[in-house]
Amino acid sequence: MERESMEYDVVIVGGGPAGLSTAIRLKQLAQEKEHEISVCVLEKGSELGAHILSGAVMDPKALTELIPDWKEKGAPLNTPVTEDRFLFLSETGARSTPNWLLPDCFHNEGGYIVSLGNVVRWLGEQAEALGVEIYPGFAAAEVLYNEDGSVRGVATGDMGIGKDGQPTDQYQPGIELHAKYTIFSEGARGHLGKQLIAKYKLDEGRDPQTYGIGLKELWEIDPSKHKPGLVVHTAGWPLDAGTYGGSFLYHLENNQVAIGFVVGLDYENPWLSPFNEFQRYKTHPEIRKFLEGGRRISYGARAIVAGGILSLPKTVFPGGALVGDDAGFLNASRIKGSHAAIKTGMLAAEAAFDAVVAGRQYDELTAYPEAFEQSWLYKELDKSRNFKQWFKKGRNVATLMTGIEQWLLPKLGMQSPPWTIHRDKADHECIKPASECPKIEYPKPDGVLTFDRLSSVFLSNTNHEENQPSHLTLKDESVPVEVNLAKYDAPEQRYCPAGVYEIVRDDDGSNPRLQINAQNCVHCKTCDIKDPTQNIVWVVPEGGGGPNYPNM
């Protein structure tokens, strides 16, 4: 069966804050300039917001630029930040940092504690009201190219392919969406963005991108312990001083608390389990005091871009652009990316609109990176350009240098540091052989404060059509046992937050082999990033599959 095709001026891949902001700004400009423009958004989740997971304390600066009357229009920014606390944890104690000593990046005055998923759902309503066509449940599986190598659009994945790779009686071919310009806003480690960066060598001359894995739970807590607007961040225990990471605990409305833990995926010890570090963290006296007597109501995990401006690839190529976390615009020092996603979506939209009005197509939207370099976002990211790099020298050095760069230098009139620290290793290259690292023994979950992975995945509402090829693919099926198991004791069993990867054996303990439970996958992309040999490749499953996060 031949694929049908649809024509648009602009196609946007991904219905998160970056993609929807791109769409909204395009339609706003069309109204202002009285020039019709056709815009389509593809979203692989079952609905807008289904795959959105973030802390999140939101800086409303970019949203105010995009939709100045967002309060009147009912944007779900309901809980203004009322207090910041930053704690350094030891195993049983905590040392609080006075607020006057906190660098600007850890101050959240003027911000709002939000469910980013609900913000995205609201943005979707604004986009549809402007005439944007939004198609949830359709995964962009393939980039389409013109003969000259420029991007022509994307194709959605075929539906109804069986596990054997053959069409079933439910088969439906994907649809081609052609556009003058295609904007990619898939979030961190985007499946197609990764391909485009490689094809056009967009990361040439840049530092390797680096990521963290963010794990999050939503709790309903005892009303007497609830403090709407309280923001708590921690560093230290349970991670060792050489491992990048930390936590957040945000008090939303309705007696709810968002609690999460981030581990840098450049960690060295293959015995480390980010999921179990998160569970362990909740047992600290300063954290458990909020949770005891409450109940966990949701769970999820997602990779987070952390490389900053030094790892930012070229964001344009013939026929398209990368926006938001697909490019890597998150500010790791502020633990914020939604404002950057919205701003870059707006800038790309303005460049694309002008190009379409001028009768152009398939060329590079050079006005977009030029506008970024003149923006407040560029200044913000440049100020924090060394933040992640300092952590390779240990937590103490990183803490000291962050204080110097983002507290002391601004007081001396310097808005960005006069030095630059580079990194030269990708995250997967940092892991060491298991024999060189101390084994970590994690306590068993108690089912009250700490939990196992499978019961956690249940709360993420994750589901995939079972009779489809695995979207977690291996370049070489011998590598998991002959390399990963032999050298690193199969770290995929521990870095996956959803129990997707298991080493199984015969009853007598022989014949070890990797079992992939793709049904459990929460689309965090950690395996695609951290696999030591880069043998695991994440591809899109059928549209609509994966988690369905409520209020995350």
ABEGO torsion letter per residue (X at the ends): XBBBBBBBABBBBEABAAAAAAAAAAAAAAAAAGBBBBBBBBBABABBGAABBBOBBBBAAAAAAABAAAAAAGBBBABBBABBBBBBBBAABBBBBBAAABBAAABABGBBBBBAAAAAAAAAAAAAAAGBBBBBGBBBABBBBBAAGBBAEBBBBBBGBBAAGBBBAABBBBBBBBBABBBBBAEBGBAAAAAAAAAAGAABGBBBBBBBBBBBBBBBBBAAABBBGBBBBBBEOABBAABBEEBBBBBBBGGBBBBBBBBBAABABAABBAAAAAAAAAABAAAAAAABGBBBABBBBBBBBAAEAAABBBABBBGBBBBEAAAGABBAAAGBAAAAAAAAAAAAAAAAAAAAAAGBBGBBBAAAAAAAAABAAAAAAAAAAAAAAAAAAEAAAAAAAAAAAAAAAAAAGBABBABBBBBABBAAAABBBAAABBBBBBBBBAGAABBBAAAAAAAAGBBBBABBBBABBBABAAAAAAAAAAAAGGAAAAABAAGABBBBBBAAGBGBBBBBBAAABAGAGAAAAABAAGABBBBBBBBGBEBBBBGX
